Amino acid sequence: MIMKGYSISILLGSLFVAHFTVNAQESNILTNEVIQPTSTQVTTDTIPPVEIDDADLDKVIDLRSQFEKQNKTYTTPTAPSASLLRFLKKDELNVSDEAMYWARLVRDASTTFNENMTFKDTIIVNPLFLPVIYRGEYLPKDLNFIDKDIFKTKKLIKPLIQTDTIFKEELAERKFEEQAHQYVENNYPTYFRYSLRDLPKDVVKTKEIVKKTYEKDLALKIETEADLNDVSGPNKFIPSRRYWTSGFESTIQFAQNYISKNWSNGGNSNLNMTTRQYFKYDYNKDKIRLTNEMEIKLNMNTLPSSIDTVHAYKVNDDVLRLHSNFGYKAFNKWYYTLDFTFKTQMIKNFAQNSEKILAAFLSPMSINIGLGMKYDLEKSFKERHKKLKLSVNVAPVSYDFMYSTNKSNNMDLARHGFKQKEGEVPEGENPYNNVLNQIGSKVEANMVFSFNRNVSWTSRFVYFTSYHRINSEFENTLNLQISRFFSTRINLQVRYDDGVARTDDFKSYFQVNELLSFGFNYKW
């Protein structure tokens, strides 16, 4: 195959040389020039003549078939498979998050400032370091067609700004910025990406901060001849009033005494307990005044078996009192009033060495309703914490109703003022009625006088008369406050009732109850 290629090459070369020789002879004949060989020229031919047979010439036309035969094995290249690309494809270089953090930190311009610095209020930015914005100003701001200094001597070098101003450095920087912007505008217009109309049109308006005053026009006009007596100050600030007010007082006091049986002077051990719970809730608005009170008092002590073989305790004082007073202002400190009082006991009390009941819950109970007028006085003194509060209610018309739920013969109704039944009373039935109605007049006075912060005197006086019977009560309490939670109390209560049945041992209508105690006391 190599020899055949070589023969074909020699054949093509011979044909080329023969064609060139014939053309050269024809050109010499046309020009009538005969080339004579010289002594320096070589007449011998370096290429030996090639004798081509007809059989070889016939094979020249088979070159196309030879090329087609050689190209039968050519196929279209196919894409490499994934398994091949796995060896040819190189892994991309990934940067870790830590490296990207430090790269951004180094390239971040804000890290050049101290971490303690803040720019929340104001940031002054140089326009040279911002994207250029097309302003649309074709003519310069200092355009002038008249030269005012035409007759003056001109300097060869004209300064950018005048030197007779205190803002020369700022003006020089402003001039330099304008020249840089004009240079970019004239030579590199493609750098502009934004114009002034692309910027937001929001206008930041200043807000005037006005100090709040009690009056709209508090400022005084300054005049040459101002009258200081005619100047009025701001109105006095009066907070919103509380119409409902409340108060509470709690007292719990104990007294304990232990005496052994072989004590030389004799005596009995005992335990005494005294408690008082007082709560009020008042309303006062315009001409209406409402007073609500609830009081619970209990005083009891233990009894030794040598004194009372039946009962282990004795109730000395037991009161549950509810009081309400509605008033409508008449004039000054006087009010038209409607008064209501409910009173009873809570614990059953027995006579000594007996099962006879002296008092119990709703046995008896009394309800009093009165119509009249009330006088209220509240006075403060120059001394600190010294004040007086006085209330006197006069009811010319008053109705008193007393009732006992226990009407058995075991109940002592005579000591409470119930009237005896008329006629003969069946055996086993209580000889006294359990209902009593009385109409008369009533006067009630309450006073609280505070000498100072720790000493106060509370007094209450009640007088009721049905014009046939008088029922009066006068109670006084002196409270010596030792601390916020402890106090000493001296209580004296005197009662007069000429409707009760007198006994052989004590025939007076006066009743006295005195108590001196020390213990817990809290109020607000």
Beta strands, then each sheet from edge to edge (+ up, - down):
strand 1: 133-134
strand 2: 194-195
strand 3: 244-257
strand 4: 270-285
strand 5: 288-302
strand 6: 313-331
strand 7: 334-344
strand 8: 349-350
strand 9: 357-359
strand 10: 365-380
strand 11: 387-403
strand 12: 435-450
strand 13: 455-465
strand 14: 470-481
strand 15: 486-497
strand 16: 510-523
sheet 1: 1+ 2+
sheet 2: 3+ 4- 5+ 6- 7+ 10- 11+ 12- 13+ 14- 15+ 16- 3+
sheet 3: 8+ 9-
end
